[in-house]
Amino acid sequence: MTIEAILKEDIQKAIQTNFEIAADEILLQPTKKEFEGFYTFVTFTLTKTTRRSPVEIGQIIGNYLKENSRIVESFNVVQGFLNISLKDTTWLDLFGEIIADGSFGTFPSNGQSVMVEFSSPNTNKPLHLGHLRNNFLGDSLSKILKASGFDVVKTCLVNDRGIHICKSMLAYRELGGGETPESSGIKGDHLAGKYYVKFDVEYKKQIAELVAQGMSDEDAAKKAPWILEAQRLLLLWEKGDAETVALWQKMNNWVYQGFSETYNKIGVNFDKTYYESNTYLLGKDIIEEGLKQNVFFKKEDNSVWIDLTEEGLDEKLVLRGDGTSVYITQDLGTTELKNSDFHNDRYLWVVGNEQDYHFKVLFAILKRLGRPYADGCFHISYGMVDLPSGKMKSREGTVVDADDLVDQMVKTAESRTQELGKIDDFASDEARKLYNQLALGALKYFLLKVDPKKRMLFNPEESIDFQGHTGPFIQYTYARIRSIARKAEQAGIAAVVPPATYQMHQAERELVFALAQYPTKVMAAANEFAPSIVSLYAFELAKVYNQFYAEVSIFSDPNPEAVQFRIALSSVVSETIRKALGLLGIEVPERM
């Protein structure tokens, strides 16, 4: 039984004994820093039933706990807040349990499986900063869900067909001159993106020319030669035209190679990749099924719709009058395919919040169709990433490219580290590895520490600060502790849990308390689909450790029990930081 469970049980007994009422669920919260104690029980909810003041209730319960609880040392009451301090033996017993638990913070299998779909790039451009937030969220969620007991499948749906792909193809066909990644020295995904931008430049020029001839902006946008040709290319692709398909395959293969290099650079991978070119025709059979069940209805132009007004939505087109699919049709089919392939208990889509409405519609339709997996579908919606310079636009070539950003972060990590002058003895390979760890640690932590639902501003300079609320600050704390462990090993000092008679320092109690929160934070992050919970925990643990490091002496304390305990404490903190950052996809350096 956990400390929280024991304390809640003891408080329930105190309420029943002193007030002769059955207590509802007992809620505990961490005591605020300005007050003494570790756990706080709010007494205001008992005033009506007990007809006592909040302070009196706190005093009565506190006295009972002090006399009858085996874990409570003392208490204080501030207005209606009962702040509780625990006995040193309680903290020592708890730490003994933590240090003995090799899987601390990792839960056994819960017998359920979950699919996390993320990344979902388009093959007309390279990955950018927005994709990085998506990838880091999806990868971290996958790790957190696995740690909480789920069997996890990571999937990616590549958007490799459509008019936007044909735009890049057309611009390359007309302007490429046979350029290849090899001949140009440009990564394949960057090369495709280059021609997507070139299409937009030429398209806008054509629109301007038509408008100058007297055509309206709207008509010009529809009748510009290149948009008409891109639409023709799409039809040729759908008909399997050999020349068009060959160009599509060539450019897509360049992009896939480029994506692979980027994924490898940022430490992201997938168990299964789906391609829209293989799935875009799926879903029509589901529409036919739904028509027979009267879930859908036809309009006069033969288009098929669903009325979702009961769900607070509206009427939604699911099949055009000419029999062609819309995105929702494809998603219905792809979801059915994924369920057929894996039979998961839950399905998660990590997709930006501009698609909130789309997923509400998708899930509502799945429920109307009676799909048994519908209740296990979740949209992990996240806000866009802005820069100090403003919003990114792919068509105009103003995106922050993922590869360029990572390379710039590595250079910044290198310059910041060399300024500190602490790695002069590092071999070049070791230094290069450290720069990469710091760069990706800064990038991932900055993008994951914010609640996924919130739009955020990314500041590269701020993200790599060694002293702020950053990944490198936590990585530095880990490296500091590892140096302590090496010093202890060289001195032959063992890490030992002290006997029950040991008198703890307040900084030691606070560190054990912080450590004990880790499993709870992992489970909360899994339940709320929020890696930010683990991110903030890792930062708080690093802060508490640094405070501990400033307040107590580790090696020069005259009490050998204190030295051994503090080395043991440090060791568990470093391992917990490593685990927590690992759930964010962040590596930790052994020294820096």
C-alpha positions in Angstrom: 0.0 0.0 0.0 1.3 3.4 -0.9 1.9 6.3 1.5 -1.0 8.2 0.0 -3.3 5.1 0.4 -2.3 4.6 4.1 -2.7 8.3 4.9 -6.1 8.4 3.2 -7.2 5.4 5.2 -6.0 6.9 8.4 -7.9 10.2 7.7 -11.1 8.3 7.0 -10.7 6.5 10.4 -10.1 9.9 12.0 -13.3 11.3 10.5 -15.4 8.3 11.4 -14.0 8.1 15.0 -14.3 11.8 15.8 -17.4 12.9 13.9 -19.3 9.5 13.4 -19.8 10.2 9.7 -18.7 8.1 6.7 -16.0 10.0 4.8 -16.3 10.5 1.1 -13.3 9.9 -1.1 -10.3 11.5 0.6 -8.4 13.9 -1.7 -4.8 14.8 -0.9 -2.6 17.4 -2.5 1.1 18.4 -2.1 1.6 21.0 0.6 2.5 24.4 -0.7 6.2 25.3 -0.5 5.6 28.1 2.0 4.2 25.7 4.6 5.7 22.9 6.6 4.5 19.4 5.5 4.2 17.2 2.4 0.5 16.3 2.1 -2.4 18.6 2.6 -6.0 17.6 3.4 -8.7 20.3 2.8 -11.2 20.4 5.6 -13.8 22.9 4.2 -15.9 20.1 2.8 -16.6 18.7 6.3 -17.9 21.9 7.9 -21.5 21.4 6.9 -21.8 17.8 8.1 -19.8 18.3 11.3 -20.9 21.8 12.2 -17.4 22.7 13.2 -15.0 25.3 11.8 -12.4 24.2 9.2 -9.6 25.0 11.6 -11.2 22.9 14.4 -11.8 20.0 12.1 -8.1 20.2 11.0 -6.9 20.2 14.6 -9.1 17.2 15.6 -8.0 15.1 12.6 -4.4 16.2 13.0 -4.3 15.1 16.7 -5.8 11.8 15.8 -3.3 11.1 13.1 -0.4 12.1 15.3 -1.5 9.7 18.1 -2.8 6.8 15.9 -1.1 6.8 12.5 2.1 4.8 12.1 3.4 7.2 9.4 2.5 10.7 10.6 5.1 12.7 12.6 3.4 16.1 13.0 0.9 18.5 11.5 -0.1 22.2 11.2 -3.4 23.8 10.3 -3.6 26.9 8.1 -7.2 28.1 7.8 -8.9 25.0 6.4 -5.8 23.2 5.2 -4.4 20.4 7.3 -0.7 20.0 6.4 0.9 16.7 7.4 4.5 15.8 8.0 5.6 12.1 8.0 8.1 10.2 10.1 11.6 9.6 8.9 11.1 5.9 9.1 8.2 6.3 6.6 10.5 8.1 4.1 13.3 5.5 4.6 10.9 2.6 4.1 9.6 4.3 1.0 13.1 4.9 -0.4 14.0 1.3 0.4 11.0 0.1 -1.7 11.9 2.5 -4.6 15.6 1.4 -4.7 14.6 -2.3 -4.6 12.1 -1.9 -7.5 14.0 -2.4 -10.7 10.9 -1.4 -12.7 10.1 1.7 -10.7 7.7 3.8 -12.8 7.0 1.1 -15.3 3.7 -0.7 -15.0 2.9 -4.3 -15.8 0.8 -5.2 -18.9 -2.8 -4.1 -18.6 -3.8 -6.5 -21.3 -4.8 -3.7 -23.7 -3.3 -2.5 -27.0 -3.2 1.0 -28.5 -2.3 2.3 -31.9 -0.7 5.7 -32.1 -0.7 7.3 -35.6 1.5 10.3 -36.0 3.8 12.2 -38.3 1.6 11.8 -41.5 3.7 13.9 -43.8 3.0 14.9 -47.4 5.4 13.9 -50.1 5.5 17.3 -51.7 7.8 18.9 -49.0 10.2 18.1 -46.2 9.3 17.9 -42.5 9.2 21.2 -40.8 8.9 22.6 -37.2 5.2 21.7 -37.0 6.0 18.1 -38.0 8.6 18.0 -35.2 6.0 18.8 -32.5 3.7 16.1 -34.1 6.5 13.5 -34.2 7.8 14.2 -30.7 4.3 14.1 -29.3 3.5 10.8 -31.0 6.8 9.2 -30.1 6.6 10.3 -26.5 3.0 9.2 -26.1 3.9 5.8 -27.5 6.7 5.4 -24.9 4.5 6.7 -22.0 1.6 4.4 -22.9 4.0 1.5 -23.1 5.4 2.3 -19.7 1.8 2.5 -18.3 1.1 -1.1 -19.4 -0.2 -0.9 -23.0 1.0 -2.9 -25.9 1.8 -0.1 -28.4 1.8 0.0 -32.2 3.3 3.1 -33.9 1.9 3.9 -37.3 2.2 6.6 -40.0 -0.1 7.4 -42.8 1.8 9.1 -45.7 -0.2 11.5 -47.8 1.5 10.6 -51.1 -1.2 11.4 -53.7 -3.4 14.3 -54.6 -3.3 17.7 -56.3 -0.5 19.0 -54.1 1.7 16.1 -55.1 0.9 16.8 -58.7 1.9 20.4 -58.3 5.5 19.4 -57.4 5.5 16.9 -60.2 4.4 19.4 -62.8 7.0 22.1 -61.7 9.7 19.5 -61.8 8.7 18.2 -65.2 8.7 21.7 -66.7 11.6 23.3 -64.8 13.7 20.5 -63.4 16.0 19.8 -66.3 16.7 16.3 -65.0 17.9 17.5 -61.6 18.3 14.7 -59.0 19.3 14.6 -55.3 22.7 13.2 -56.4 23.3 15.9 -59.1 22.2 18.8 -56.9 23.4 17.6 -53.5 19.9 18.3 -52.2 18.0 15.8 -50.0 15.2 14.2 -51.9 12.4 15.7 -49.7 14.0 19.1 -50.0 14.2 18.8 -53.8 10.4 18.0 -54.0 9.7 20.9 -51.7 11.8 23.2 -53.9 9.5 22.5 -56.9 6.4 22.8 -54.8 7.5 26.4 -54.1 8.4 26.9 -57.8 4.8 25.8 -58.8 3.3 28.4 -56.5 5.6 31.2 -57.9 4.6 30.3 -61.5 0.9 29.8 -60.7 0.7 33.2 -59.1 2.4 34.8 -62.1 -0.2 33.1 -64.4 -3.1 34.3 -62.2 -1.7 37.9 -62.4 -1.4 37.7 -66.1 -5.1 36.5 -66.5 -6.3 39.2 -64.1 -4.4 41.8 -66.1 -6.4 40.6 -69.2 -9.6 41.3 -67.4 -10.4 38.0 -65.7 -11.6 38.0 -62.1 -9.3 36.7 -59.4 -11.6 33.7 -58.7 -11.8 32.7 -62.4 -8.1 33.3 -62.9 -7.2 30.9 -60.0 -9.4 28.2 -61.6 -8.2 28.7 -65.2 -4.5 29.3 -64.9 -2.7 26.8 -67.2 -0.7 25.2 -64.5 -3.6 24.4 -62.1 -5.5 22.9 -65.1 -2.4 20.8 -66.0 -1.9 19.7 -62.3 -5.6 18.5 -62.3 -5.0 16.7 -65.6 -1.9 15.0 -64.0 -4.0 13.8 -61.1 -6.6 12.2 -63.5 -3.8 10.6 -65.4 -2.3 9.2 -62.2 -5.7 7.8 -61.1 -6.0 6.1 -64.5 -2.5 4.5 -64.1 -0.8 6.4 -67.0 2.7 4.9 -67.1 4.6 8.1 -67.7 2.8 10.0 -64.9 3.1 7.1 -62.4 6.8 6.8 -63.2 7.4 10.4 -62.4 5.3 10.1 -59.2 7.3 7.1 -58.1 10.6 8.7 -58.8 9.9 11.8 -56.8 8.2 10.0 -54.0 11.2 7.6 -53.6 13.4 10.7 -53.3 11.2 12.0 -50.6 11.0 8.7 -48.7 14.8 8.5 -48.6 14.8 12.1 -47.3 12.2 11.3 -44.6 14.1 8.3 -43.5 17.2 10.4 -42.9 15.3 12.9 -40.9 13.5 10.3 -38.8 16.8 8.6 -38.0 18.3 12.0 -37.1 15.5 12.8 -34.6 15.2 9.2 -33.2 11.7 8.4 -34.5 10.5 5.2 -36.1 7.2 3.3 -36.9 6.0 -0.3 -36.7 3.8 0.2 -39.8 3.5 2.8 -42.5 0.3 3.2 -44.5 0.2 5.1 -47.9 -2.8 7.1 -49.0 -2.1 5.9 -52.6 -3.1 2.4 -51.3 -6.0 3.5 -49.1 -7.7 6.4 -50.9 -10.2 4.1 -52.6 -11.2 2.4 -49.3 -14.4 3.3 -47.5 -16.9 3.1 -50.4 -18.1 -0.3 -49.3 -18.7 1.1 -45.8 -20.8 3.9 -47.4 -22.9 1.2 -49.2 -23.3 -0.7 -45.9 -24.4 2.5 -44.2 -26.9 3.3 -46.9 -28.5 -0.1 -46.3 -28.7 0.6 -42.6 -30.2 4.1 -43.2 -27.2 5.6 -41.5 -26.5 7.6 -44.7 -28.9 9.1 -47.3 -28.7 10.2 -50.9 -29.6 13.6 -52.3 -31.0 14.3 -55.8 -27.5 14.6 -57.3 -26.8 11.1 -56.1 -24.3 12.4 -53.5 -24.4 10.5 -50.1 -24.6 12.4 -46.8 -25.1 11.8 -43.0 -27.1 14.0 -40.7 -25.1 14.6 -37.5 -27.2 17.4 -36.0 -28.1 15.2 -33.0 -24.4 15.1 -32.2 -24.2 18.9 -32.4 -22.5 18.8 -35.8 -24.3 19.2 -39.2 -24.9 17.3 -42.4 -21.7 15.9 -43.8 -20.9 14.7 -47.4 -19.4 11.2 -47.4 -19.5 10.4 -51.2 -19.7 12.8 -54.2 -22.5 12.5 -56.7 -20.0 11.1 -59.3 -19.0 8.3 -56.9 -15.6 9.7 -55.9 -14.4 9.8 -52.3 -13.9 12.6 -49.9 -11.4 12.6 -47.0 -13.9 11.2 -44.5 -14.7 8.3 -46.9 -11.0 7.4 -47.0 -10.5 7.7 -43.2 -13.5 5.4 -42.6 -11.8 2.8 -44.9 -8.3 3.3 -43.5 -9.6 3.0 -39.9 -11.4 -0.2 -40.8 -8.1 -1.5 -42.4 -6.0 -0.6 -39.3 -8.5 -2.4 -37.1 -8.4 -5.4 -39.3 -4.6 -5.4 -39.2 -4.1 -5.0 -35.5 -7.5 -5.3 -33.6 -6.4 -2.6 -31.0 -8.4 -1.6 -28.0 -7.6 2.1 -28.6 -6.7 4.2 -31.7 -5.0 7.6 -31.3 -4.5 10.1 -34.1 -1.9 12.8 -33.3 -3.1 15.6 -35.7 -3.2 19.4 -35.4 -6.2 21.2 -34.0 -7.3 22.4 -37.4 -8.7 18.9 -37.9 -10.8 18.9 -34.7 -14.1 19.0 -36.6 -13.0 16.3 -39.0 -12.3 13.8 -36.2 -15.6 14.6 -34.4 -17.3 13.7 -37.6 -15.3 10.6 -38.1 -15.9 9.2 -34.6 -19.6 10.1 -34.8 -20.0 8.2 -38.0 -18.1 5.2 -36.6 -20.5 5.1 -33.7 -23.6 5.4 -35.9 -22.2 2.5 -38.0 -22.0 0.5 -34.7 -18.2 -0.2 -35.0 -17.1 -1.8 -31.8 -13.9 0.1 -31.8 -15.5 3.5 -32.1 -15.4 4.3 -28.3 -11.7 3.6 -28.3 -10.9 6.3 -30.9 -9.2 9.5 -29.7 -7.9 12.6 -31.5 -4.8 13.9 -29.8 -5.2 17.5 -30.9 -2.3 19.9 -30.6 -1.8 23.6 -31.3 0.4 25.1 -34.0 4.0 26.2 -33.4 4.8 29.8 -34.2 8.1 31.5 -34.4 9.2 35.0 -33.2 9.0 35.9 -36.9 5.4 34.7 -37.3 3.4 31.8 -38.9 5.0 29.4 -41.4 3.7 28.8 -44.9 4.9 25.8 -47.0 3.8 27.2 -50.4 5.8 30.4 -49.9 8.9 28.6 -48.7 8.8 30.3 -45.3 8.6 27.1 -43.2 11.3 26.3 -40.7 12.8 23.1 -42.1 13.3 20.3 -39.6 16.7 19.3 -40.9 18.0 22.9 -40.9 16.6 23.5 -37.4 18.2 20.4 -35.9 21.6 21.3 -37.6 21.3 24.8 -36.2 20.5 23.5 -32.7 23.6 21.3 -32.9 25.8 24.3 -33.8 24.3 26.3 -30.9 24.8 23.4 -28.5 28.4 23.2 -29.6 29.1 26.9 -29.2 27.3 27.1 -25.8 29.2 24.0 -24.5 32.6 25.3 -25.7 31.9 28.6 -24.0 31.7 26.8 -20.7 35.0 25.1 -21.4 34.2 21.9 -19.5 34.7 19.3 -22.3 38.3 20.1 -23.3 39.3 16.4 -22.7 36.5 15.0 -24.8 37.4 13.1 -28.0 35.9 14.5 -31.1 33.3 11.7 -31.5 32.3 12.0 -27.8 31.9 15.8 -28.2 29.8 15.4 -31.4 27.6 12.9 -29.6 27.1 15.3 -26.7 26.2 18.2 -29.1 23.6 16.1 -30.7 22.2 14.9 -27.4 21.9 18.5 -26.1 20.4 19.8 -29.4 17.7 17.2 -29.6 17.2 17.4 -25.8 16.6 21.1 -26.1 14.3 20.8 -29.1 12.2 17.9 -27.8 11.9 19.2 -24.3 10.8 22.7 -25.4 8.1 21.3 -27.7 6.9 18.7 -25.2 6.8 20.8 -22.0 3.8 22.8 -23.2 0.3 21.2 -22.9 -0.3 19.7 -26.4 -3.6 21.6 -26.8 -1.9 25.0 -26.5 -0.5 26.9 -29.4 3.1 27.7 -28.7 5.9 30.0 -29.6 9.3 28.2 -30.2 12.4 30.2 -29.3 15.6 28.3 -30.3 17.9 30.4 -28.2 15.7 30.0 -25.0 15.3 26.3 -25.6 19.0 25.5 -25.2 19.7 27.5 -22.0 21.6 25.4 -19.5 20.0 27.2 -16.5 16.4 27.7 -17.5 13.3 25.4 -17.8 15.0 23.4 -20.5 16.1 20.0 -21.5 19.9 20.8 -21.2 19.3 21.9 -17.6 17.9 18.5 -16.8 20.6 16.7 -18.8 23.3 18.7 -17.0 21.8 17.7 -13.6 22.0 14.0 -14.7 25.6 14.4 -15.8 26.5 16.1 -12.5 25.0 13.1 -10.6 26.8 10.6 -12.7 30.1 12.3 -11.8 29.2 11.9 -8.1 28.5 8.2 -8.8 31.9 7.8 -10.4 33.7 9.6 -7.5 31.9 7.3 -5.0 32.9 4.2 -7.0 36.5 5.3 -7.1 36.5 5.9 -3.4 34.8 2.6 -2.7 31.8 4.1 -1.1 28.6 2.0 -1.3 25.1 3.3 -1.8 23.2 2.1 1.2 19.8 2.8 2.8 20.4 3.9 6.4 18.9 2.2 9.5 15.6 3.4 11.0 17.5 5.5 13.6 18.9 7.8 10.9 17.8 11.4 11.3 17.0 12.8 7.9 17.8 16.3 6.6 14.7 18.1 5.2 16.3 18.2 1.7 16.5 14.4 1.8 12.9 14.1 2.7 11.9 16.4 -0.1 14.0 14.4 -2.6 12.3 11.1 -1.5 8.9 12.7 -1.8 9.8 14.0 -5.3 11.0 10.5 -6.4 7.8 8.9 -5.1 5.7 11.0 -7.5 7.2 9.5 -10.6 4.8 6.5 -11.1 1.8 8.7 -10.5 3.1 11.2 -13.1 3.6 8.5 -15.7 0.1 7.2 -15.3 -1.4 10.7 -15.3 0.5 11.4 -18.6 -0.9 8.2 -20.1 -4.4 8.8 -19.0 -4.4 12.5 -20.1 -2.4 11.9 -23.3 0.0 14.6 -22.1 3.8 14.2 -22.2 4.0 17.7 -20.7 3.2 16.0 -17.3 6.4 13.9 -17.5 8.3 16.9 -18.8 7.4 19.1 -15.9 8.1 16.3 -13.5 11.6 15.8 -14.8 12.3 19.5 -14.4 10.9 19.6 -10.8 12.9 16.6 -9.8 16.1 18.2 -11.2 15.3 21.4 -9.3 14.7 19.5 -6.1 18.0 17.6 -6.5 20.0 20.8 -7.2 18.5 22.3 -4.0 19.5 19.2 -2.1 23.0 19.4 -3.6 23.3 23.0 -2.4 22.1 22.3 1.1 23.9 19.1 2.1 27.4 17.8 1.8 27.6 14.5 0.1 31.2 13.3 0.6 32.5 15.4 3.5 29.7 14.7 6.0 31.2 13.1 9.2 28.4 10.6 9.4 29.2 7.7 7.0 25.5 6.7 7.0 24.7 10.1 5.6 27.3 9.8 2.8 26.1 6.4 1.8 22.5 7.4 1.8 23.1 10.6 -0.2 25.0 8.6 -2.8 22.1 6.1 -2.9 19.6 9.0 -3.2 21.7 10.6 -6.0 21.8 7.3 -7.9 18.0 6.8 -7.9 17.5 10.4 -8.9 19.8 10.0 -11.9 18.0 6.8 -12.9 14.6 8.4 -12.6 15.7 11.4 -14.6 17.0 9.0 -17.3 13.7 7.2 -17.4 11.6 10.3 -17.4 13.6 11.9 -20.2 13.6 8.6 -22.0 9.8 8.8 -22.1 10.3 12.1 -24.0 12.7 10.5 -26.4 15.6 12.4 -24.9 19.0 10.8 -24.3 21.2 11.8 -21.3 25.0 12.4 -21.4 27.1 10.5 -18.9 29.3 13.6 -18.6 29.3 17.2 -19.9 
